[in-house]
């Protein structure tokens, strides 16, 4: 089973697996909370949406 996007590419964009996991988890919680607050159903799982944001470059680490 191949994962998309490849984890290695995501790690290259962020710097380390630890930072990647923390960034995706924080963003997923924000997405989930916003959905609950607005009462709108999510089309995708929050973690999938956060990973996609990292892959497309929309979500990056602050330096």
C-alpha positions as a printed Julia matrix, in Angstrom:
63×3 Matrix{Float64}:
   0.0    0.0    0.0
   1.47   3.32  -1.08
   0.66   6.43   0.92
   0.03   9.69  -0.87
   1.7   12.03  -0.4
   4.91  10.2    0.49
   6.0   10.8    4.07
   9.58  11.42   2.94
   8.45  14.4    0.85
   6.47  15.83   3.75
   9.45  15.45   6.09
  11.66  17.23   3.55
   9.26  20.17   3.53
   9.09  20.45   7.34
  12.46  19.24   8.58
  11.75  16.28  10.84
   9.07  13.69  11.5
   8.51  15.07  14.99
   7.81  18.56  13.7
   5.6   17.16  10.93
   3.45  15.19  13.38
   3.09  18.16  15.73
   2.23  20.57  12.91
  -0.36  18.25  11.36
  -1.94  17.44  14.74
  -2.27  21.11  15.72
  -3.79  22.04  12.36
  -6.17  19.08  12.44
  -7.46  20.17  15.84
  -8.06  23.69  14.49
  -9.92  22.33  11.46
 -12.05  20.07  13.66
 -12.85  22.83  16.16
 -13.82  25.25  13.39
 -16.14  22.65  11.89
 -17.84  22.03  15.21
 -18.15  25.73  15.96
 -19.71  26.49  12.56
 -21.83  23.35  12.56
 -20.6   22.38   9.11
 -19.79  18.75   8.27
 -16.29  17.94   7.05
 -15.82  16.42   3.6
 -12.46  14.92   4.61
 -10.89  13.89   7.86
  -9.09  16.78   9.57
  -5.72  14.98   9.51
  -6.01  14.35   5.76
  -6.82  18.0    5.15
  -3.85  19.12   7.27
  -1.47  16.76   5.46
  -2.7   18.1    2.13
  -2.03  21.66   3.32
   1.56  20.71   4.2
   2.07  18.99   0.85
   0.75  21.95  -1.17
   2.79  24.45   0.84
  -0.19  26.21   2.41
   0.92  25.12   5.89
   4.53  25.61   6.98
   6.48  26.05  10.19
   7.14  29.52  11.54
  10.83  30.13  12.01
